[in-house]
Amino acid sequence: MASKLTAQDLAAACVCLGVRKAARQVARRYDDAFRPLGITSGQFSILAALLRDEVAPLGAVAEVLGMDRTTLNRNLKPLEQEKLIATAATTEDRRVRGLVLTTKGRALLDRAIPIWRTAQADSERRLAAMDWPTLRSQLQALS
């Protein structure tokens, strides 16, 4: 009977709540690591998604990051203002908006990647009892 379910029961059993809570805590650790560079973990993810030699179509970047285009656009604004990324036409279709890292963005990413490696190693240590590739696959099954 649903009325006998408590908040604690739901918190302990709810997949959505458990995954969101873990995601917030993990993001907070990465945010703390990137703070000296003036970026968040989300901004790092966007910059890393643009670590390529060609113009990245906006839709493809959104898909890689698991974001809708509107959310991605909102998150691009500070990166554009800081001149870390720029908009360019894609080579396949000049009408399609694409994104590229600027020289400044690549330099920041060069400084951020060692920080990411350290945060990543910490996360992997925390997951030592689990098989990360299997867990990643299981999380992907939820998405």
Secondary structure, 3 states (H helix, E strand, C coil): CHHHCCHHHHHHHCHHHHHHHHHHHHHHHHHHHHHHHCCCHHHHHHHHHCCCCCCEEHHHHHHHHCCCHHHHHHHHHHHHHCCCEEEEECCCCCCCEEEEECHHHHHHHHHHHHHHHHHHHHHHHHCCCCCHHHHHHHHHHHC
